Amino acid sequence: MSRDRRRLLHEMGLGPAWALRRTAAAGSSSAHDNAASADNDTAVIPATADAEWPALAAEVADCRACGLCAARQQAVLGVGDTGADWLFVGEGPGAEEDQRGEPFVGQAGKLLDNMLAAIGLRRGEDVYIANAVKCRPPGNRTPEAVEIDACRPFLERQIALLRPRLIVALGRPAAQALLGTEVKIAAARMRLHECRGIPLIVTYHPAYLLRNLPDKARAWEDLCFMRATMRRLKPG
């Protein structure tokens, strides 16, 4: 393992370096079958899809479908590679995200970047990052169901435009928004789910991990599972 990888795992609080576990990488045989089937259904993005992103961004900026618009500084659509294989979805912008117009900045964003780097990814390179809601909930509270429902069409359009190979739900609100059902992280992680025909993995939100350091070890298992899943979806 490289020195940089060891440093990144240390940033996650996972030193000494962890090795990829075969059990975490393999998953169940049914999960493998589901992933392969979903890969066959994943369409290639037409070039014209890029032209639809400015229109979507304008609609999100003008949205008044719920009360979150009243106190926001700006709506936060998302950031990254619009041809990405990976889509990471959090719950909603915080104060700094609201100011800068980009999801996952500050300490939670730094941890997410380190998590990405630990499996060979970088923000903006084959990775797109979005949130279940596009406006900051007051006091950074958890988005309410009516707010998630109001933003769901925007998230669904992002998924349709991206057609990622794999979606990662960061935290319970994001998982519930994507799966449309009640979710418990402990029961949902380390399994393959499906959203709009695309494989989906549930893990912890980086902000939660900053408050609950022991669960970083479980998050590393999830990262290994994500990496192994993507290797099956995108061989070679």
C-alpha positions, 0 to 999 in steps of 0.5 A: 500500500502506498504512503499516500494511501496510508496517510489517507486512511490515517485521516479517516482514523483507520491507522494502521492501514487496513487491507481489503477483506475478501468477505467484504469485497465478494458480497453475496452471489445474488448481489453479484448477479443483481450488479451484473444485470443492472450493468446491462441496463445502464445506458450510455449518456448521449452527448446532448445530455450535457446541454440539459444541465444548465436548464436543470441548474436554472430550474433548481435556482428558481425553485420555490416548491418548499419552505427551504427557499426562504432562507437559502443564499443559493440552491446547490445542485451538485458538482463533478463529472457529468459523465461519471460512473460514481454518484455520491448523494448526501442529505442537504447543504450546510452553512458553508455549502450554502455560501459556496454553492458546492456540496460537501465542503468544510470538515465533512467534505475533507473527510469525503475527499479522503474517503474517495482517495482511499479507493482511488477516486478524486472529486470531479474525476469520474465522480459526481456529488449531489444532495437529496435536497438542494437548499440548506435546512435551517440550523443544518437539521435533517430534511423533512419528508415534504422537503425531500419529496419537493426535491426528488424530481431534481435528483431523479433528473440528475440520475437520468442525465448521469446514468452512473454505474453505481450510486452511493447513499451517504446517510439515512436521509439520502438512502430513504430519498433514493430508495423511497422507504424507511432505512436503517444504516446498520441493516442496509450497509454491505448490501446491493440495493437498486435505484432506477435500475442502478446498483446502490450502496448505503453507507454513513454520512461523513458528518456522522463519522466525524461525531462517531469515530468507531464507525469509521472502521465500518465505513472502510468496509463499505468503501472496500465493498464499493470498490469491489462492486465497481470492479464487477460493474466495470471490468478492466 
